[in-house]
Amino acid sequence: MLLIATIDPILRKNLHQTLTEKGDPFLLLDEGENIIESVLRYNPSLVVVDLYLTHPSGLETLRQLREKGFSGKVVVLGGQSNQSLAPEASQLGALQIIGRPFNANQVLGAVRVASGDLD
């Protein structure tokens, strides 16, 4: 299962459409939802976390997931204003860091690379 947490409603809509068409199991979350609880409950094979999340931030979400024992794969959605956070995201195990602007296909491409699913 793939879990994606992003503040971007257009990206969520596009990912929902694409992932539904592919038939891949997924869960799309907005920042108002309990991302950490969802990751720990569903134990997805890969998590995509938006650094623009607030309360907690995307980086804090990743930090808490690692502290609570989540050892799965992670892709981080960032941007120019978040470049200074990239080293810490990498230290916390982010396999890919995608800068803005991006679209659903770029996010799914990073997911494929991080998953090792390059068929």
N, C-alpha and C positions, 0 to 999 in steps of 0.2 A: 504494500500500500504506500501511496505517496501522500504526504501531508504538506500543504502549502499555506503559509500565513503571510498575507500581504495587505497593505493599506489601500492598494490600487483596485478599485471596483471594476474598472475596464479589463484589467489583467485577469482578475478572478472570473469575469464573465467569459472571456476568450479561452482561458484554460479549462473552464467547466465544459464549454462546447467541444473543444478539441479532445479532452480526456474522455468525455462521454462517448464521442464517436469512436475512439480507439478501444473503448471497453476496459480501460485500465482502472483498477480500484484507486480512489483518491478521496481526500477530504480537503476542502478549501475553507480557510478560516480568515475572518477579519480580526483586527486588533482588539475588538471588544470581547472576543471569545477567549476562553481559557485555553491558550495554546499549550502551555506546559502540561496541564492535566490531560488534554487530548493526546499529546504525544506519548505520555506515560501509559495511558489507557489502551491506545491502539497499536503502539510500538511499530510505527511505519518503518519501511526499509530505507526511506529517504525523506528528509525534511527540508523544505525550502523556507527560509526565514528572511523577511524584509527588515533591513537595518533601520528603516523609517518607522517601525512600530514604536509605540509609546506605551508607557505604563504596563509592563516594563518595556524597555527599548528592545530592539531586535538583538543587540549584542548581549544584553542582560538575559533575554530569553534563552539564547544559546548557552550562556554561562550557567544558568539555573538547570537547564536540561542536562548538561554534563555533570553538574554537582549531584543531580538526582539519579545519575547512573545511566542516562541514555547514551549509548555508544554507537548509534547508527550514523549513517552518512548524512551530511548536511551541505546544502548549497545556500549561499547568501546573496540576497539582492541588495545591491548598494547603489552608490552614485558618487559623483564628484565630491560632494560635501562629506562623504563618508570614507574617503580614501585613507584617512589617518586611522580608521578602525580596522582596515584590512589585515594588518599584522596580527592583531588580537583575535580576529575572526579565524585566521589561519591557525593560530595557536590552539584555538578551541575546536579545531578539526574541520573547518569549512574546506571542502574539496574544490569548490568553485566559488568565485566571487564575481557576480555579473554587475557591471556598471550600467547606470541609466544613460540614455534611454534604452529600453529593451521591449521586446514583444513576447507573446506567448511561445512562438516557435524558438526564440533564443533561450527562453527559460527551459523549455522541454529539451532542447539540445544539450544544455548544461546538465540537466537531470540524466539524460542518456549517458553522457560522458562520466558523470559521477557514479552512476550505477554500473558502469562497465558494459552497458547494453548498446553496443555499436553495430549490431547486425544490419 
